[in-house]
Amino acid sequence: MIPIISKFTAEYSQIPRISERTRIPQSNITALVNQNEEGTFWIFGNAYVNVLKVNLLLVRTFPLRYEGFPLTGCH
């Protein structure tokens, strides 16, 4: 099962939390989320974000912010 959340949840819950903990500017995280927005849950549903994909992109894009985290060595 692919870990997904709604884009709304990403924008209003996860992005501020991740930015606060990693010190990555919210604008940078928002840009990655927007670039990786996927379809909808239903025909008239909301856009969603693949959490794993965005997390891996964050680690690759900002490796120094994740230094010491277990995922840093993953390729």
N, C-alpha and C positions, 0 to 999 in steps of 0.2 A: 504494500500500500504506500502510495506517495504522500509524504507529509505536506499538506497544503493548508493555507489560511486565506481568508478573504483579503482582498486588497485593503478594504476598510480597516480590518484588524491590524494589518501590517502598518498602515499609515498612522493610526491613532493609538496603538498599544505597543507594538514591537519596535518600530523605528526609534521613538524617543528612549526606550529602555536600552536598546543596543547602543545608541549614540552615547548615552550617559555612561555606560559601563566600559565602552571601548575608546571613547573620546573621538570617534569618527564623526565628522559633521553630519547632521541629519540630512542635509542636501545631497551629500554623496550617497548615503544609504537609500534615500528616496529615488535617486537616479537609477541605482541598480534595481530597485524594486520595479520601477516603471519600465525599465528595459526588459524585465523578465515577467511581466504580467502575462497571464495565460487566459484562455477562454472563460467560459462561464460554467457554473455548476449545472444550471438548467438553461433552457432557451432564453428565459427572461431573467436569469440569475445575475449574480455579481461576478466581477473578475476575481481571479485568485492568483496566489503566488506560491510557487514550489519552494518551501522553506529550505530544504536541503540544498537545492541549486543556488539560492541566494546566499546561504551561509558559506558554501564553498567559494563562491565568487568574492565574498567579503574577505575570507582568509587569503585568497590569492591576490586580491587587490591591495590589501592593507596588512601584509605579513608581519610587520613590526608591532602592530596593535594586538596581534594574537600570539606573540612570542611567549613560549611557555605553555600554551594551550595544547592539549593532546593532538589536535588536528594539524598543527603546524608542519609536521613531518609528512603528511599525506600528500600524494601527488595524483 
